[in-house]
Amino acid sequence: MSGLGGTGVVLVESPEHSVRATGLVPDPEGRVVVVTGDAQHREIYEALSLYTFGDYREMIAATEWLSTRQSTL
């Protein structure tokens, strides 16, 4: 959704293996969300994570993106 900082979303198929393999370190500020899922649905996972865990600006952007996607179904 945005590459300008904010909340980071990491999508992995197996969190135990992938998080260790990528060297993801603890996130004391709580700005990284690790989501287990299929890469085919990356955009949906990212939008839902930003809606749930992001700041106000990220939540509004995610809401708009999700609404647009919903209207195309």
PyMOL commands that set and color helices and strands:
alter all, ss='L'
color gray80, all
select helices_A, chain A and resi 15-22+39-53+56-71
alter helices_A, ss='H'
color red, helices_A
select strands_A, chain A and resi 8-12+32-36
alter strands_A, ss='S'
color yellow, strands_A
deselect
rebuild
show_as cartoon
